[in-house]
Amino acid sequence: MIQRIQFKIQKFLTFLSMAQKTDFTNVVERPNFPEEEVRILKYWEQINAFHKQLELTKDCPRFTFYDGPPFATGLPHYGHMCAGTIKDVVCRYFAMNGRYVERRFGWDCHGLPVEHEIDKTLKIQHRGDILKMGIDKYNHECRSIVMRYASEWRRIIGRTGRWIDFDNDYKTLDTSFMESVWWVFKQMWEKGLVYRGCKVMPYSNGCSTVLSNFETQQNYKNVWDPAIVVTFPLVKDEKTKFVAWTTTPWTLPSNLALAVHPDLVYVKLLDKASNTHYILAESRIVELYTDAKLYEVVEKFKGTDLVGTEYVPLFNYFLERKEQGCYRVLAANFVTSDDGTGIVHCAPGFGDDDYKACLKAGIIVPSDPLVPIDSSGRFLESVKDFSGMQVKEADKEIRKLLKTNGRLIKDGQVQHNYPYCWRSQTPLIYKAVNCWFIKVTSIKDKLVVNNKKARWVPQSIQDGRFNNWLDDAQDWCFSRNRFWGNPIPIWVSDDFEESVCIGSIEELRQLSGVEKHHRSPQRIH
């Protein structure tokens, strides 16, 4: 094998020497490097250097390389240049050491970047616009732009000197590629690694879809948001009121509970100006008062003493839920005394901690955590005072109504970092949604073990950043509430009691009864 490799390399060198003889004695004092680069690129093209290397090493041991595909809906930027150069160096190294290194360029043709471009072009505002237009027509529009800048990519990447095969590229919209994803997915399905569940996820109202935690980290902005304190009178004594702090007034119409920390010390104090009693954490009196002369502490107790206390809801939209145990105080360890009042208002449809606390208390079920907004973040008719309003835009009107009703006792602002959608540039919310998940937590230990077997450069990433990420890995929500993508190959009954996973187009043909299923992407999308 070694002799064969040496022979082929020698043959390649001979080929190069025959193709052109270079006189190295005539070196200019001030070389024009850009012109020299162009000359070298033309020479490589003239002798077909890259493909000749592939031909001469085709019988050599294989070095497998998968190129993470970019979107062709935009032009290359410096990030692509940097990553592409690193990839090229690694591939050249192994090729020059006698390995066969196939390098196929790839194109990511699906997902939000493509849809977002079409939404802007067609002035699509929400999911209903797409359904009215027709999913087939919408996907046709998406397909029409996916390779818009392909020629520019080829020219620019080629100009950087990278050797990669554009003629034998792959596209994620290719039927063969999509079908291979179905096959892999069915392997996970048969191993019991796929399930449907309800979870509070980062959600983009602008794109009408959930986002991954990774996507959420892409676009934080330093913004000003409301910071208000509202009151919740006790049912048995409406002159005594719990006080809770929030930076998301739009979640208050969905309030179903209050949470206290069982071990924190709480106080009942008299507000001398209004002759009203307020209950909050002792360490958070500073949230309401800077002058001790304005109040008088009349009683102290632990958080556990407050659990089960019923209060008067802020709004009357969902009073029927009181029969399920809503509108009372719960114990929750996530409550802190770092900020706010030490009492957290819980809207289980819009907060992970809220959801878990209310689910544990039995006042909600996974199928109905109370999410009274549509896919674009507008209040439903059940929230009659703010029906049709975007949630963030409703903040001002909600505060105004609370003030009118005497439930708002502090109206301020706070500056903080807040996540925005990386595509629509709209503020994200956290929303309980029914999604499909990969059960990553059940195989996390295997992932950690396999990571230790890999060779990392630099080594510190293996035991540091990547290992830490694996240790904290959560189940992956892979489904998206969008249209232009590889369909999840699961068919379910209306009640989700029956489900079938398809692993190939042939299997789909057999189960559907369609004798001649067309294998074009149009029929898969």
KAMOSUL-V419573 format. One record per residue. N is the residue number from 1. PSI is psi as a letter, one per 20 degrees, with the letter a starting at -180 (* if undefined). OMEGA is omega in radians with two decimals (none if undefined). Layout:
BEGIN
n=N psi=PSI omega=OMEGA
n=N psi=PSI omega=OMEGA
END
This chain:
BEGIN
n=1 psi=g omega=-3.13
n=2 psi=g omega=-3.14
n=3 psi=h omega=3.14
n=4 psi=h omega=3.11
n=5 psi=g omega=-3.14
n=6 psi=h omega=-3.14
n=7 psi=g omega=-3.11
n=8 psi=h omega=3.11
n=9 psi=g omega=3.11
n=10 psi=h omega=3.12
n=11 psi=h omega=3.14
n=12 psi=g omega=3.12
n=13 psi=h omega=3.10
n=14 psi=g omega=3.12
n=15 psi=g omega=-3.14
n=16 psi=g omega=-3.11
n=17 psi=h omega=3.12
n=18 psi=h omega=-3.07
n=19 psi=h omega=-3.09
n=20 psi=p omega=3.05
n=21 psi=p omega=-3.08
n=22 psi=p omega=3.09
n=23 psi=o omega=-3.08
n=24 psi=j omega=-3.11
n=25 psi=h omega=-3.09
n=26 psi=n omega=-3.12
n=27 psi=p omega=-3.13
n=28 psi=q omega=-3.08
n=29 psi=h omega=3.14
n=30 psi=n omega=-3.09
n=31 psi=q omega=3.05
n=32 psi=n omega=-3.01
n=33 psi=g omega=3.09
n=34 psi=g omega=3.11
n=35 psi=h omega=3.13
n=36 psi=h omega=3.10
n=37 psi=g omega=3.14
n=38 psi=h omega=3.13
n=39 psi=g omega=3.14
n=40 psi=g omega=3.13
n=41 psi=g omega=3.11
n=42 psi=h omega=3.12
n=43 psi=g omega=3.10
n=44 psi=g omega=3.14
n=45 psi=h omega=-3.12
n=46 psi=g omega=-3.10
n=47 psi=j omega=-3.14
n=48 psi=l omega=-2.95
n=49 psi=g omega=-3.06
n=50 psi=g omega=-3.10
n=51 psi=h omega=3.06
n=52 psi=h omega=3.09
n=53 psi=g omega=3.11
n=54 psi=g omega=-3.12
n=55 psi=g omega=-3.08
n=56 psi=i omega=-3.10
n=57 psi=j omega=-3.02
n=58 psi=h omega=3.12
n=59 psi=j omega=-3.12
n=60 psi=r omega=3.08
n=61 psi=q omega=-3.05
n=62 psi=p omega=2.91
n=63 psi=o omega=-3.03
n=64 psi=p omega=-3.14
n=65 psi=p omega=3.07
n=66 psi=p omega=-3.12
n=67 psi=o omega=3.09
n=68 psi=p omega=-2.97
n=69 psi=p omega=3.02
n=70 psi=r omega=2.99
n=71 psi=p omega=3.12
n=72 psi=j omega=3.13
n=73 psi=i omega=3.09
n=74 psi=r omega=-3.10
n=75 psi=q omega=3.11
n=76 psi=q omega=3.05
n=77 psi=a omega=-3.02
n=78 psi=h omega=3.10
n=79 psi=g omega=3.09
n=80 psi=g omega=-3.13
n=81 psi=g omega=-3.10
n=82 psi=g omega=-3.12
n=83 psi=g omega=-3.13
n=84 psi=h omega=3.12
n=85 psi=g omega=3.12
n=86 psi=g omega=3.12
n=87 psi=g omega=-3.12
n=88 psi=g omega=3.14
n=89 psi=g omega=-3.12
n=90 psi=g omega=-3.12
n=91 psi=g omega=3.11
n=92 psi=h omega=-3.13
n=93 psi=g omega=-3.10
n=94 psi=h omega=3.09
n=95 psi=h omega=-3.13
n=96 psi=i omega=3.07
n=97 psi=k omega=3.00
n=98 psi=k omega=3.09
n=99 psi=q omega=3.05
n=100 psi=o omega=-3.05
n=101 psi=n omega=3.07
n=102 psi=p omega=-3.09
n=103 psi=n omega=-3.13
n=104 psi=p omega=3.07
n=105 psi=q omega=-3.13
n=106 psi=q omega=3.13
n=107 psi=p omega=3.04
n=108 psi=o omega=-2.98
n=109 psi=i omega=-3.04
n=110 psi=r omega=2.91
n=111 psi=a omega=-3.03
n=112 psi=g omega=-3.11
n=113 psi=g omega=3.14
n=114 psi=g omega=-3.12
n=115 psi=h omega=-3.10
n=116 psi=h omega=3.10
n=117 psi=g omega=-3.14
n=118 psi=h omega=3.13
n=119 psi=g omega=3.12
n=120 psi=g omega=-3.10
n=121 psi=g omega=-3.08
n=122 psi=j omega=3.14
n=123 psi=l omega=3.10
n=124 psi=p omega=-3.05
n=125 psi=h omega=-3.09
n=126 psi=r omega=-3.04
n=127 psi=h omega=-3.12
n=128 psi=h omega=3.12
n=129 psi=h omega=-3.14
n=130 psi=g omega=-3.14
n=131 psi=h omega=3.11
n=132 psi=h omega=3.13
n=133 psi=h omega=-3.07
n=134 psi=p omega=-3.08
n=135 psi=h omega=-3.13
n=136 psi=g omega=3.13
n=137 psi=h omega=3.13
n=138 psi=g omega=3.13
n=139 psi=h omega=3.07
n=140 psi=g omega=3.11
n=141 psi=g omega=3.12
n=142 psi=g omega=-3.11
n=143 psi=h omega=-3.04
n=144 psi=i omega=-3.07
n=145 psi=i omega=-2.97
n=146 psi=h omega=-3.13
n=147 psi=k omega=-3.02
n=148 psi=h omega=-3.07
n=149 psi=k omega=-3.07
n=150 psi=g omega=-3.11
n=151 psi=h omega=3.11
n=152 psi=h omega=3.09
n=153 psi=g omega=-3.10
n=154 psi=g omega=-3.13
n=155 psi=g omega=-3.06
n=156 psi=g omega=3.13
n=157 psi=h omega=3.09
n=158 psi=h omega=-3.13
n=159 psi=h omega=3.10
n=160 psi=i omega=3.12
n=161 psi=j omega=-3.11
n=162 psi=p omega=3.07
n=163 psi=o omega=3.10
n=164 psi=q omega=-2.99
n=165 psi=o omega=3.07
n=166 psi=h omega=-3.10
n=167 psi=h omega=-3.14
n=168 psi=l omega=-3.07
n=169 psi=r omega=3.03
n=170 psi=q omega=3.14
n=171 psi=p omega=-3.11
n=172 psi=i omega=3.06
n=173 psi=i omega=3.06
n=174 psi=p omega=-3.13
n=175 psi=g omega=-3.12
n=176 psi=h omega=3.12
n=177 psi=g omega=-3.12
n=178 psi=h omega=3.14
n=179 psi=h omega=3.11
n=180 psi=h omega=3.08
n=181 psi=g omega=3.08
n=182 psi=g omega=-3.11
n=183 psi=g omega=3.12
n=184 psi=g omega=-3.12
n=185 psi=g omega=-3.13
n=186 psi=h omega=3.08
n=187 psi=g omega=3.11
n=188 psi=h omega=3.12
n=189 psi=g omega=-3.10
n=190 psi=i omega=3.08
n=191 psi=j omega=3.12
n=192 psi=k omega=-3.08
n=193 psi=j omega=-3.11
n=194 psi=p omega=3.08
n=195 psi=r omega=3.08
n=196 psi=p omega=-3.12
n=197 psi=r omega=3.09
n=198 psi=p omega=-3.12
n=199 psi=q omega=3.06
n=200 psi=o omega=-3.03
n=201 psi=q omega=2.97
n=202 psi=p omega=-3.02
n=203 psi=p omega=3.10
n=204 psi=o omega=3.05
n=205 psi=h omega=-3.13
n=206 psi=h omega=-3.14
n=207 psi=i omega=3.09
n=208 psi=l omega=3.14
n=209 psi=q omega=3.00
n=210 psi=q omega=3.07
n=211 psi=q omega=3.07
n=212 psi=r omega=3.09
n=213 psi=h omega=3.10
n=214 psi=g omega=3.13
n=215 psi=h omega=-3.13
n=216 psi=h omega=-3.09
n=217 psi=i omega=-3.00
n=218 psi=h omega=-2.92
n=219 psi=m omega=3.05
n=220 psi=q omega=3.10
n=221 psi=q omega=3.09
n=222 psi=o omega=-3.01
n=223 psi=r omega=3.03
n=224 psi=p omega=3.09
n=225 psi=q omega=3.07
n=226 psi=q omega=3.02
n=227 psi=o omega=-2.99
n=228 psi=q omega=3.05
n=229 psi=p omega=-3.11
n=230 psi=r omega=-3.06
n=231 psi=q omega=3.10
n=232 psi=n omega=-3.10
n=233 psi=q omega=3.06
n=234 psi=q omega=3.14
n=235 psi=h omega=-3.07
n=236 psi=i omega=-3.12
n=237 psi=n omega=-3.02
n=238 psi=i omega=3.03
n=239 psi=i omega=3.05
n=240 psi=p omega=-2.98
n=241 psi=p omega=2.91
n=242 psi=q omega=3.06
n=243 psi=p omega=-3.12
n=244 psi=q omega=-3.11
n=245 psi=q omega=3.10
n=246 psi=q omega=3.03
n=247 psi=j omega=3.14
n=248 psi=m omega=3.14
n=249 psi=h omega=-3.10
n=250 psi=i omega=3.11
n=251 psi=i omega=-3.06
n=252 psi=h omega=3.07
n=253 psi=i omega=-3.12
n=254 psi=j omega=-3.14
n=255 psi=p omega=3.10
n=256 psi=i omega=-3.11
n=257 psi=r omega=2.95
n=258 psi=q omega=-3.12
n=259 psi=p omega=3.05
n=260 psi=q omega=3.04
n=261 psi=p omega=-3.05
n=262 psi=h omega=-3.05
n=263 psi=i omega=3.11
n=264 psi=q omega=3.07
n=265 psi=p omega=3.14
n=266 psi=q omega=-3.14
n=267 psi=q omega=2.93
n=268 psi=o omega=-3.09
n=269 psi=q omega=3.12
n=270 psi=p omega=3.01
n=271 psi=o omega=-2.99
n=272 psi=h omega=-3.10
n=273 psi=h omega=-3.07
n=274 psi=i omega=-3.09
n=275 psi=k omega=-3.14
n=276 psi=q omega=3.08
n=277 psi=p omega=3.08
n=278 psi=q omega=3.07
n=279 psi=p omega=3.10
n=280 psi=r omega=3.13
n=281 psi=p omega=-3.11
n=282 psi=g omega=-3.10
n=283 psi=i omega=-3.10
n=284 psi=j omega=3.06
n=285 psi=h omega=-3.12
n=286 psi=i omega=3.10
n=287 psi=h omega=-3.12
n=288 psi=h omega=-2.99
n=289 psi=q omega=2.97
n=290 psi=i omega=-3.12
n=291 psi=o omega=-3.10
n=292 psi=i omega=-3.14
n=293 psi=i omega=-3.06
n=294 psi=i omega=-3.10
n=295 psi=r omega=3.10
n=296 psi=p omega=3.10
n=297 psi=p omega=-3.10
n=298 psi=i omega=-3.11
n=299 psi=q omega=3.06
n=300 psi=q omega=3.10
n=301 psi=r omega=3.08
n=302 psi=q omega=3.12
n=303 psi=h omega=-3.13
n=304 psi=h omega=-3.13
n=305 psi=i omega=-3.10
n=306 psi=i omega=-3.05
n=307 psi=p omega=3.13
n=308 psi=i omega=-3.14
n=309 psi=p omega=-3.14
n=310 psi=q omega=3.14
n=311 psi=r omega=-3.14
n=312 psi=p omega=-3.12
n=313 psi=q omega=3.09
n=314 psi=h omega=-3.11
n=315 psi=r omega=-3.10
n=316 psi=k omega=-3.06
n=317 psi=h omega=-2.99
n=318 psi=l omega=-3.09
n=319 psi=h omega=-3.14
n=320 psi=i omega=-3.13
n=321 psi=i omega=3.09
n=322 psi=h omega=3.12
n=323 psi=i omega=3.11
n=324 psi=j omega=3.13
n=325 psi=j omega=-3.14
n=326 psi=r omega=3.10
n=327 psi=l omega=3.03
n=328 psi=r omega=-3.06
n=329 psi=p omega=3.10
n=330 psi=q omega=3.02
n=331 psi=p omega=-3.12
n=332 psi=p omega=-3.11
n=333 psi=i omega=3.14
n=334 psi=i omega=3.12
n=335 psi=p omega=3.14
n=336 psi=r omega=3.06
n=337 psi=k omega=-3.12
n=338 psi=h omega=3.11
n=339 psi=r omega=3.13
n=340 psi=b omega=-3.06
n=341 psi=j omega=-3.07
n=342 psi=j omega=3.05
n=343 psi=p omega=-3.07
n=344 psi=p omega=3.04
n=345 psi=p omega=-3.04
n=346 psi=o omega=2.99
n=347 psi=n omega=-2.96
n=348 psi=h omega=3.12
n=349 psi=i omega=-3.02
n=350 psi=k omega=3.09
n=351 psi=p omega=-3.07
n=352 psi=g omega=3.11
n=353 psi=g omega=3.12
n=354 psi=g omega=-3.11
n=355 psi=g omega=-3.11
n=356 psi=h omega=-3.13
n=357 psi=g omega=-3.13
n=358 psi=h omega=3.09
n=359 psi=g omega=3.12
n=360 psi=h omega=-3.13
n=361 psi=i omega=3.09
n=362 psi=j omega=-3.12
n=363 psi=i omega=2.99
n=364 psi=r omega=3.00
n=365 psi=q omega=-3.08
n=366 psi=h omega=-3.09
n=367 psi=i omega=-3.09
n=368 psi=m omega=-3.14
n=369 psi=j omega=-3.09
n=370 psi=n omega=3.09
n=371 psi=n omega=-3.03
n=372 psi=l omega=3.06
n=373 psi=q omega=3.13
n=374 psi=a omega=-3.04
n=375 psi=i omega=3.12
n=376 psi=j omega=3.05
n=377 psi=k omega=3.10
n=378 psi=q omega=-3.14
n=379 psi=q omega=3.09
n=380 psi=r omega=-3.10
n=381 psi=h omega=3.14
n=382 psi=h omega=3.06
n=383 psi=m omega=-2.86
n=384 psi=h omega=-3.09
n=385 psi=h omega=-3.06
n=386 psi=j omega=-3.10
n=387 psi=p omega=3.10
n=388 psi=i omega=-3.12
n=389 psi=q omega=2.99
n=390 psi=p omega=-2.99
n=391 psi=g omega=-3.11
n=392 psi=h omega=3.10
n=393 psi=h omega=-3.12
n=394 psi=i omega=-3.11
n=395 psi=g omega=-3.07
n=396 psi=g omega=-3.11
n=397 psi=h omega=3.11
n=398 psi=g omega=3.11
n=399 psi=h omega=-3.13
n=400 psi=g omega=-3.13
n=401 psi=h omega=3.11
n=402 psi=h omega=3.11
n=403 psi=g omega=3.11
n=404 psi=h omega=-3.11
n=405 psi=j omega=3.10
n=406 psi=k omega=-3.11
n=407 psi=i omega=3.14
n=408 psi=o omega=-3.11
n=409 psi=i omega=3.06
n=410 psi=p omega=-3.09
n=411 psi=o omega=-3.11
n=412 psi=a omega=3.11
n=413 psi=q omega=3.08
n=414 psi=q omega=3.07
n=415 psi=p omega=-3.10
n=416 psi=r omega=3.07
n=417 psi=p omega=-3.08
n=418 psi=p omega=-3.10
n=419 psi=p omega=3.07
n=420 psi=q omega=3.09
n=421 psi=p omega=-3.08
n=422 psi=i omega=3.13
n=423 psi=g omega=-3.05
n=424 psi=i omega=-3.12
n=425 psi=k omega=3.06
n=426 psi=q omega=-3.14
n=427 psi=p omega=3.10
n=428 psi=q omega=2.95
n=429 psi=r omega=3.00
n=430 psi=p omega=-2.94
n=431 psi=p omega=3.08
n=432 psi=p omega=-3.11
n=433 psi=q omega=3.02
n=434 psi=o omega=-3.05
n=435 psi=r omega=3.01
n=436 psi=p omega=-3.04
n=437 psi=q omega=2.90
n=438 psi=p omega=-3.05
n=439 psi=m omega=-3.10
n=440 psi=h omega=-3.07
n=441 psi=h omega=-3.11
n=442 psi=i omega=3.13
n=443 psi=j omega=-3.07
n=444 psi=g omega=-3.13
n=445 psi=h omega=3.11
n=446 psi=h omega=3.13
n=447 psi=g omega=3.14
n=448 psi=g omega=3.14
n=449 psi=g omega=-3.12
n=450 psi=h omega=3.09
n=451 psi=h omega=-3.13
n=452 psi=i omega=3.12
n=453 psi=i omega=-3.09
n=454 psi=q omega=3.05
n=455 psi=o omega=-3.09
n=456 psi=q omega=3.01
n=457 psi=o omega=-0.01
n=458 psi=q omega=-3.07
n=459 psi=h omega=-3.05
n=460 psi=h omega=-3.12
n=461 psi=h omega=-3.09
n=462 psi=g omega=-3.10
n=463 psi=i omega=-3.11
n=464 psi=d omega=-2.98
n=465 psi=g omega=-3.06
n=466 psi=g omega=3.12
n=467 psi=g omega=3.12
n=468 psi=h omega=3.12
n=469 psi=g omega=3.12
n=470 psi=h omega=3.13
n=471 psi=h omega=-3.08
n=472 psi=j omega=-3.07
n=473 psi=p omega=3.11
n=474 psi=r omega=3.07
n=475 psi=p omega=-3.00
n=476 psi=p omega=3.03
n=477 psi=o omega=-3.04
n=478 psi=i omega=-3.11
n=479 psi=q omega=3.10
n=480 psi=q omega=-3.13
n=481 psi=l omega=-3.11
n=482 psi=a omega=-2.97
n=483 psi=h omega=-3.04
n=484 psi=n omega=-3.13
n=485 psi=r omega=3.09
n=486 psi=o omega=-3.10
n=487 psi=q omega=3.03
n=488 psi=p omega=-2.99
n=489 psi=l omega=3.12
n=490 psi=p omega=3.03
n=491 psi=p omega=-3.08
n=492 psi=q omega=3.03
n=493 psi=r omega=-3.09
n=494 psi=h omega=-3.13
n=495 psi=j omega=3.11
n=496 psi=j omega=3.11
n=497 psi=h omega=3.12
n=498 psi=q omega=3.13
n=499 psi=q omega=3.12
n=500 psi=p omega=3.09
n=501 psi=p omega=-3.10
n=502 psi=p omega=-3.10
n=503 psi=i omega=-3.13
n=504 psi=r omega=3.09
n=505 psi=h omega=3.12
n=506 psi=g omega=3.10
n=507 psi=h omega=3.09
n=508 psi=g omega=3.13
n=509 psi=g omega=-3.11
n=510 psi=g omega=-3.08
n=511 psi=h omega=-3.12
n=512 psi=h omega=-3.11
n=513 psi=j omega=3.11
n=514 psi=p omega=-3.02
n=515 psi=g omega=-3.09
n=516 psi=n omega=-3.11
n=517 psi=p omega=-3.14
n=518 psi=p omega=-3.04
n=519 psi=k omega=-3.14
n=520 psi=q omega=3.12
n=521 psi=h omega=-3.12
n=522 psi=h omega=-3.10
n=523 psi=i omega=3.12
n=524 psi=h omega=-3.09
n=525 psi=* omega=none
END
